Amino acid sequence: MQIGVIGAGAVGGAIAALLARGGHDLEVTARGDHLAAIRDQGLRLTGAWGDHTAFVEANETLTRGPELVIVATKVQDAAAAIRDNIQLLRGVPVVVVQNGLDGIAIAKAASPRSDVVGALATFATSYVSPGEIAITTPGPTYLGVAAEENDVPARYAARVLDAVMPTTVIPNFAGAQWTKLVINQINALPAITGLSAQEVISRWPLRRIMTASMRENVRIGLASHVHFETLQTLSHRRLRLFAAMPLWVGQVLPALMGRRLGKRPNPGSTLQSIRRGKPTEIDYLNGAVVHAAEKIGRTAPVNARLVELVHAVERSGEFLSPADVVAEVSRRSLPAAEQPA
């Protein structure tokens, strides 16, 4: 099958390499040194799903008519990337692999004549260097469509992807997006401190802040009448209990997530963007919780402060020490009963 992957970064590059290994004809889009490396040496995949070098067509925009398109850019780049390729997308199923809550809506607005399928990747992947992607932690990919829409395009895309990587269709895709948002809370603190996700989780003052941001996320979701879909053992019932338990008990959740990440340092996608000098997705991760809270007349102070600190690091290029993060977040944003002693 002729497949186009728009945005062959950490996630898109991994998917493209796996599809090429599965025998599909791939064209990917990339820019700069990454594009040059793919053209010269192929797209190198290493890690949990084996090592493979995929020799694929690579250009700044798609040049051939695909039968299936995967968009794996950052959320803020998706609309422009779709418009840049719109001539080849009309009438073609478009799978949008993105974090946050707005991926399907953004893609539909940019390409209204396409069947848009949402996708959530739970495998952890890193952009190692131009042309090289590493899978640090395996995990399934979940597909779905907007509420009330026909899921035939999602099932069609899932059949293609499941042949090369674990993929399934979820009816409650909006609930899955919210659960993934909880998982993505792991990103902000590494981006602020420059530490790996495992290092952040191993330090209890930072783990305490991560727990608070996750609980805030779940509480806003529940107040917005979200039914969380089960991902990585995080079910609606477990998340509801997590939001109600004391903060010190709730720290078990990020601790378990840290174990799942394994021993290989995982920087998280937000820190990877900062290291490459690229804008982050923080406004669509922790920022999505803040915006959801505003819609129902509430606030999300922990997530709001984390968004501010990530943007501060983006502007200055200087990471904060763990002690500074605790001072900036804990004493300003945590409820009085949850302040550190």
C-alpha positions as CSV (number, residue, x, y, z in Angstrom):
1,M,0.0,0.0,0.0
2,Q,1.1,3.5,-0.8
3,I,1.2,5.4,2.6
4,G,2.2,8.9,3.4
5,V,3.6,10.0,6.8
6,I,3.5,13.7,7.4
7,G,6.0,14.5,10.1
8,A,8.6,11.7,10.4
9,G,9.8,12.7,13.8
10,A,10.0,10.5,16.9
11,V,6.5,9.1,16.6
12,G,5.9,9.4,12.8
13,G,9.4,8.2,12.0
14,A,8.9,5.1,14.1
15,I,5.5,4.3,12.5
16,A,7.0,4.9,9.0
17,A,9.9,2.6,9.6
18,L,7.6,-0.2,10.9
19,L,5.2,0.2,8.0
20,A,8.2,0.0,5.5
21,R,9.5,-3.1,7.3
22,G,6.0,-4.5,6.8
23,G,6.3,-4.1,3.0
24,H,4.4,-0.9,2.4
25,D,5.5,1.8,0.0
26,L,6.3,4.8,2.2
27,E,6.8,8.5,1.5
28,V,7.6,10.7,4.5
29,T,7.9,14.4,5.1
30,A,10.8,15.9,7.1
31,R,13.0,19.0,7.0
32,G,16.6,20.1,7.5
33,D,19.2,17.7,8.7
34,H,16.6,15.0,9.4
35,L,15.4,15.1,5.8
36,A,19.0,15.0,4.5
37,A,19.9,12.0,6.7
38,I,16.8,10.0,5.7
39,R,17.6,10.6,2.0
40,D,21.3,9.7,2.4
41,Q,21.2,6.8,4.9
42,G,17.6,5.8,5.3
43,L,15.4,6.0,8.4
44,R,17.0,4.1,11.2
45,L,14.8,2.5,13.9
46,T,16.2,0.9,17.0
47,G,15.0,-0.3,20.4
48,A,12.1,-2.3,21.7
49,W,10.6,-3.4,18.4
50,G,13.9,-4.4,16.8
51,D,16.5,-2.6,14.6
52,H,15.6,-1.7,11.0
53,T,16.7,0.8,8.4
54,A,13.9,1.9,6.2
55,F,14.8,3.3,2.8
56,V,11.8,5.5,2.1
57,E,11.0,8.4,-0.2
58,A,11.5,11.6,1.7
59,N,10.5,15.2,0.8
60,E,9.3,18.4,2.5
61,T,5.8,17.7,1.3
62,L,4.2,14.6,-0.2
63,T,4.6,14.2,-4.0
64,R,2.6,11.0,-4.7
65,G,-1.0,10.2,-4.2
66,P,-1.3,7.9,-1.0
67,E,-4.0,5.5,-0.1
68,L,-3.6,6.3,3.6
69,V,-2.0,9.3,5.3
70,I,-0.6,9.5,8.8
71,V,-0.1,13.0,10.4
72,A,2.3,12.9,13.2
73,T,3.4,16.5,13.6
74,K,3.2,18.4,16.8
75,V,-0.4,19.6,17.4
76,Q,0.4,23.3,16.7
77,D,1.9,22.3,13.3
78,A,-0.8,20.0,12.2
79,A,-3.1,22.5,10.4
80,A,-0.3,24.0,8.3
81,A,1.2,20.6,7.5
82,I,-2.2,19.3,6.3
83,R,-2.8,22.5,4.2
84,D,0.7,22.1,2.6
85,N,-0.4,18.6,1.4
86,I,-4.1,19.2,0.9
87,Q,-4.0,18.4,-2.9
88,L,-3.1,14.8,-2.1
89,L,-5.4,14.3,1.0
90,R,-8.8,14.9,-0.4
91,G,-10.9,11.7,-0.1
92,V,-8.0,9.8,1.6
93,P,-8.3,8.5,5.2
94,V,-6.1,10.7,7.4
95,V,-4.9,9.3,10.8
96,V,-3.9,12.0,13.2
97,V,-1.4,10.7,15.8
98,Q,-1.4,13.5,18.4
99,N,-1.6,14.3,22.1
100,G,-4.1,16.6,23.6
101,L,-7.8,16.9,23.0
102,D,-8.1,18.8,19.7
103,G,-6.3,16.6,17.1
104,I,-9.4,15.4,15.2
105,A,-11.1,18.9,15.2
106,I,-8.0,20.6,13.9
107,A,-7.5,18.0,11.1
108,K,-11.2,18.2,10.1
109,A,-11.1,21.9,9.8
110,A,-7.9,21.8,7.7
111,S,-9.1,18.9,5.4
112,P,-12.9,18.7,5.5
113,R,-13.1,16.3,2.6
114,S,-11.1,13.6,4.4
115,D,-12.2,10.8,6.7
116,V,-10.2,11.8,9.9
117,V,-9.2,9.2,12.4
118,G,-7.7,10.1,15.8
119,A,-4.8,8.1,17.1
120,L,-3.1,7.8,20.5
121,A,0.4,6.3,20.6
122,T,1.3,4.8,24.0
123,F,4.8,3.6,23.0
124,A,7.7,5.8,24.1
125,T,10.0,6.9,21.4
126,S,12.9,9.3,21.1
127,Y,14.5,11.3,18.2
128,V,18.1,10.2,18.8
129,S,19.7,12.1,15.9
130,P,18.9,13.1,12.3
131,G,17.6,9.9,10.6
132,E,17.5,7.8,13.8
133,I,14.6,7.0,16.0
134,A,14.6,4.7,19.1
135,I,11.6,3.0,20.7
136,T,12.3,3.1,24.5
137,T,9.1,1.5,25.7
138,P,6.7,-0.6,23.6
139,G,2.9,0.0,23.8
140,P,-0.2,-0.1,21.7
141,T,-1.7,2.6,19.5
142,Y,-5.4,3.4,19.8
143,L,-7.6,4.7,17.0
144,G,-11.0,6.3,17.1
145,V,-13.3,8.9,15.5
146,A,-15.3,11.8,16.8
147,A,-18.5,11.0,18.6
148,E,-21.4,9.8,16.4
149,E,-19.2,9.3,13.4
150,N,-18.8,6.0,11.4
151,D,-15.8,4.1,12.6
152,V,-15.2,2.3,9.3
153,P,-12.1,4.5,8.4
154,A,-10.7,3.7,11.8
155,R,-11.1,0.0,11.5
156,Y,-9.6,0.2,8.0
157,A,-6.5,2.0,9.3
158,A,-6.3,-0.3,12.3
159,R,-6.0,-3.3,10.1
160,V,-3.1,-1.8,8.2
161,L,-1.3,-0.6,11.4
162,D,-2.0,-3.7,13.5
163,A,0.0,-5.9,11.0
164,V,3.2,-4.0,12.0
165,M,2.5,-2.7,15.5
166,P,-0.2,-3.3,18.2
167,T,-3.2,-1.3,17.2
168,T,-6.9,-1.3,18.2
169,V,-10.0,0.8,17.8
170,I,-11.6,2.4,20.8
171,P,-15.3,3.5,20.6
172,N,-14.9,6.0,23.5
173,F,-12.0,7.9,21.9
174,A,-12.7,11.2,23.7
175,G,-12.4,9.3,27.0
176,A,-9.1,7.7,25.8
177,Q,-7.8,11.2,25.0
178,W,-8.4,12.3,28.5
179,T,-6.7,9.2,30.0
180,K,-3.7,9.8,27.7
181,L,-3.6,13.4,28.9
182,V,-3.1,12.0,32.4
183,I,-0.2,9.8,31.1
184,N,1.2,12.9,29.3
185,Q,1.5,14.7,32.6
186,I,4.9,13.0,32.8
187,N,6.2,15.5,30.2
188,A,6.2,18.9,31.9
189,L,8.7,18.4,34.8
190,P,11.5,16.8,32.6
191,A,11.1,19.8,30.3
192,I,11.5,22.2,33.2
193,T,14.4,20.4,34.9
194,G,16.2,18.8,32.0
195,L,16.0,15.5,33.9
196,S,14.7,12.2,32.5
197,A,11.2,11.1,33.4
198,Q,12.6,8.4,35.6
199,E,14.8,10.8,37.4
200,V,11.9,13.2,38.1
201,I,9.7,10.4,39.4
202,S,12.5,9.1,41.7
203,R,12.6,12.4,43.5
204,W,9.7,12.6,45.8
205,P,9.2,16.4,45.9
206,L,9.0,16.4,42.1
207,R,6.9,13.2,42.1
208,R,4.5,15.0,44.5
209,I,4.0,17.8,42.0
210,M,3.5,15.4,39.2
211,T,0.9,13.6,41.3
212,A,-0.9,16.9,42.0
213,S,-1.0,17.8,38.3
214,M,-2.4,14.4,37.4
215,R,-5.1,14.6,40.1
216,E,-6.0,18.1,38.9
217,N,-6.3,16.6,35.4
218,V,-8.6,13.8,36.5
219,R,-10.8,16.1,38.7
220,I,-11.4,18.5,35.8
221,G,-12.2,15.6,33.5
222,L,-14.7,14.2,36.0
223,A,-16.3,17.7,36.5
224,S,-16.6,17.9,32.7
225,H,-18.6,14.6,32.7
226,V,-15.8,12.6,31.0
227,H,-15.8,8.8,31.2
228,F,-12.1,7.9,31.2
229,E,-11.2,5.0,28.8
230,T,-8.9,2.3,30.1
231,L,-5.3,2.8,28.9
232,Q,-2.2,1.2,30.5
233,T,-4.4,-0.2,33.4
234,L,-5.8,3.3,34.1
235,S,-9.5,2.8,34.2
236,H,-12.3,5.3,35.0
237,R,-12.8,3.7,38.5
238,R,-9.1,3.7,39.3
239,L,-8.6,7.3,38.2
240,R,-11.7,8.4,40.2
241,L,-10.2,6.8,43.3
242,F,-6.8,8.4,42.5
243,A,-8.4,11.8,42.4
244,A,-10.0,11.3,45.8
245,M,-7.1,9.8,47.8
246,P,-4.6,11.8,49.7
247,L,-1.7,13.3,47.7
248,W,0.9,11.2,49.5
249,V,-0.9,8.0,48.6
250,G,-1.6,9.1,45.0
251,Q,2.2,9.2,44.4
252,V,2.0,5.5,43.7
253,L,0.6,6.2,40.2
254,P,3.6,8.1,38.8
255,A,5.9,5.6,40.6
256,L,4.2,2.7,38.7
257,M,4.5,4.7,35.4
258,G,8.2,5.2,36.1
259,R,8.6,1.4,36.4
260,R,6.8,0.9,33.1
261,L,9.3,3.2,31.4
262,G,12.2,0.9,32.2
263,K,15.8,1.8,32.8
264,R,16.6,3.6,29.6
265,P,16.3,7.3,30.3
266,N,13.2,8.7,28.8
267,P,13.3,12.5,28.2
268,G,9.6,12.8,27.2
269,S,8.5,14.6,24.0
270,T,8.4,18.0,25.6
271,L,12.1,17.9,26.7
272,Q,13.0,16.5,23.3
273,S,11.5,19.6,21.7
274,I,13.3,21.9,24.0
275,R,16.7,20.2,23.4
276,R,16.1,20.6,19.6
277,G,15.1,24.3,20.0
278,K,11.6,23.5,18.8
279,P,8.3,24.9,20.2
280,T,6.7,22.4,22.6
281,E,3.2,21.0,22.8
282,I,2.7,22.1,26.4
283,D,-0.3,24.3,25.6
284,Y,-2.0,21.1,24.3
285,L,-1.0,18.9,27.2
286,N,-1.1,20.6,30.6
287,G,-2.6,23.6,28.9
288,A,-5.5,21.5,27.7
289,V,-6.4,20.9,31.4
290,V,-6.3,24.6,32.0
291,H,-8.6,25.4,29.1
292,A,-11.0,22.6,30.1
293,A,-11.2,24.0,33.6
294,E,-12.0,27.5,32.2
295,K,-14.8,26.1,30.2
296,I,-16.6,24.8,33.4
297,G,-15.7,27.9,35.5
298,R,-12.9,26.2,37.4
299,T,-9.1,26.7,37.7
300,A,-6.2,24.3,37.3
301,P,-3.4,26.1,39.2
302,V,-0.8,23.4,39.2
303,N,-1.1,22.7,35.5
304,A,-1.2,26.5,34.7
305,R,2.1,27.0,36.6
306,L,3.7,24.1,34.9
307,V,2.8,25.6,31.5
308,E,4.3,28.9,32.5
309,L,7.5,27.3,33.6
310,V,7.9,25.2,30.4
311,H,7.5,28.4,28.4
312,A,10.0,30.2,30.6
313,V,12.6,27.4,29.9
314,E,11.7,27.7,26.1
315,R,12.5,31.4,26.2
316,S,15.6,31.3,28.4
317,G,17.1,27.9,27.5
318,E,17.9,27.5,31.2
319,F,16.6,24.6,33.2
320,L,15.4,25.0,36.8
321,S,16.8,23.0,39.7
322,P,14.4,20.6,41.5
323,A,14.5,22.9,44.6
324,D,13.5,25.9,42.5
325,V,10.6,23.9,40.9
326,V,9.3,23.0,44.3
327,A,9.4,26.6,45.4
328,E,7.7,27.8,42.2
329,V,5.0,25.2,42.1
330,S,4.3,23.8,45.5
331,R,4.0,26.9,47.5
332,R,2.2,28.9,44.8
333,S,-0.2,26.3,43.4
334,L,-0.8,23.4,45.8
335,P,-3.7,23.7,48.3
336,A,-2.6,24.6,51.8
337,A,-3.3,21.1,53.1
338,E,-0.9,19.6,50.6
339,Q,2.0,22.0,51.1
340,P,5.3,20.4,51.9
341,A,6.3,20.5,55.6
